[in-house]
């Protein structure tokens, strides 16, 4: 069991504002499922059934602070507006888990003053959008001064899928792979084939499968000499991903904007754009959650670019991803 | 004795399989290497893309054969909210 203390809290971002330093307590997100009693007349006890609707709430207690970009600036006049939040309870380190979400945040914000105490700020949020729990930090919250990316240390999706033994590859285009046991792959999955011998051309490497049946799938390779043996392991994830980018202090210093992307790669060698966030022009703080239908390849990384030309630019940036399905 | 030249069936000619190279592909999205170096911008030929990456990139539609109909860039991702 791993225990966490208050020093483990990496960040609490609301709409691009980092509020961790003035918060003393953070509860949530509480995710609750709406239910409706399904029983009719004549029954003694209610029989609640889930309606399929869920909602989330967050509560925070902390110090009142009206410094620039602190909690008062973040919360005043912000009721019933679209907000993006992210909370990292396991530390502000790439690869660590975090929760994030976006949507209408009906917030209650109160300043509490009392005798002999510092003024407090109390906020509660009721979030109408989806909450993504156990997302992963791609780019830890921190300042960047120049264009960059995290592709040198991408986040592996942590595949835990079992390798499936391959019996043979057929002479065909596309080649049909026979597996020794049910493979559980679906059409569109990326699999890493390793140790397959004798085929022309070699089929080892990343291939995208088309499911035929429980023990057959095809790969888009024109095999002229069949092979045998080896394994296939699924490396991509299905059902897409939700990604978050949060930009705090931003100095463009003549640059046109800041462009942020999430990129993925099947092999960790070549990375391709997965999604691009709306460009940040420096007008106010910015945070955005975007989704991609997937599949998402094994490695994910953040990428950012100060567009145009300028002087001493900087941005307080955090990027994360939540794969909407793990590897089974 | 006359000698006859025996006719032999013509052996079928096996055309060697020519695997497409990076030059045969055009990038649909921006492609970079692990060090962040640009390999191909959208519309560029993929000469600099490592050959081992061509397969999955082509199968995912992130690169297309140069003579293929122009692909629509991945614009399927959606923004949920900004603030």
Interface residues (C-beta under 8 A of the other chain):
Chain A: X14 X15 X16 X81 X82 X83 X84 X102 X103 X129 X130 X148 X149 X151 X152 X154 X190 X201 X205 X206 X207 X208 X220 X221 X222 X224 X242 X261 X263 X265 X266 X267 X268 X269 X270 X271 X272 X273 X274 X275 X277 X278 X285 X286 X287 X288 X289 X290 X291 X292 X293 X297 X303
Chain B: X17 X19 X29 X30 X31 X32 X33 X34 X35 X36 X39 X49 X50 X52 X53 X55 X56 X57 X59 X60 X62 X74 X76 X77 X78 X79 X80 X81 X82 X83
